[in-house]
């Protein structure tokens, strides 16, 4: 399969669309709040773990050329360097 070139913004938009349309209701439970969900934007596959590293490795084993995007479950940003991570999950 030939890879489609997407900008970073397009990758983020596709990942967020997948998250909102079907992944959020599956992963946004109390025991997952604060964990990372890593999404393969081409297949819609995803994995959840504490930091996203293990999840990324699992997805890359399944799909070596995967386009991955990470979202911190229940928060408005994935990481913060001196800023504030606002919890959006109630």
C-alpha atoms as one frame of an Amber mdcrd trajectory, in Angstrom:
protein
   0.000   0.000   0.000   1.326   3.437  -0.909   1.520   5.891   1.954  -0.516
   9.070   1.669   1.460  12.117   2.718  -0.357  14.069   5.397   0.693  17.160
   7.303   1.028  17.011  11.085  -2.241  18.921  11.331  -4.031  16.383   9.111
  -2.646  13.472  11.168  -3.852  15.151  14.375  -7.256  15.909  12.875  -7.745
  12.317  11.710  -6.655  10.925  15.095  -8.993  13.242  16.985 -11.856  12.324
  14.667 -11.254   8.593  15.315 -10.988   9.242  19.051 -14.233  11.213  19.234
 -16.235   8.938  16.927 -15.474   5.544  18.479 -12.418   5.254  20.709 -13.378
   7.688  23.491 -16.391   5.666  24.660 -14.242   2.530  24.854 -11.205   3.929
  26.708 -12.362   6.897  28.770 -13.083   5.031  31.996 -11.761   5.916  35.457
  -8.896   3.371  35.463  -7.558   4.805  32.159  -7.653   8.515  33.048  -4.138
   9.915  32.611  -2.921   7.012  30.468  -1.980   7.411  26.814  -3.975   6.024
  23.915  -1.907   5.624  20.756  -3.929   5.562  17.537  -2.913   4.250  14.118
  -4.677   6.839  11.989  -4.758   4.627   8.894  -6.306   1.494  10.414  -8.072
   2.919  13.468  -6.279   0.381  15.680  -5.273   1.682  19.098  -3.507   0.606
  22.275  -3.500   2.069  25.800  -0.685   2.144  28.367   0.835   4.427  30.997
   3.291   6.303  28.766   2.358   5.277  25.236   5.723   3.654  24.565   4.569
   0.045  24.891   1.397   0.861  22.948   3.472   2.367  20.125   5.684  -0.719
  19.925   2.653  -3.030  19.746   1.094  -1.008  16.929   4.380  -0.778  15.015
   4.738  -4.574  15.199   1.256  -4.958  13.682   1.722  -2.228  11.079   5.420
  -1.326  10.515   4.656   1.866   8.558   1.871   3.070  10.828   1.149   6.779
  11.311   0.679   7.055  15.075  -0.796   9.804  17.221  -1.030   9.915  21.029
  -3.769  11.371  23.209  -3.716  11.521  27.020  -7.038  10.083  28.134  -9.171
  12.591  30.012  -6.865  15.589  29.466  -6.645  18.446  27.000  -2.927  17.873
  26.233  -0.608  14.873  26.129   2.282  16.487  28.048   3.056  19.797  29.714
   6.427  21.468  30.228   5.798  23.918  33.034   2.209  24.547  31.963  -1.093
  23.168  33.157  -2.693  19.925  32.080  -6.414  20.546  32.328  -8.501  17.476
  33.078 -11.493  17.378  30.752 -12.947  14.029  31.883 -15.566  14.366  34.609
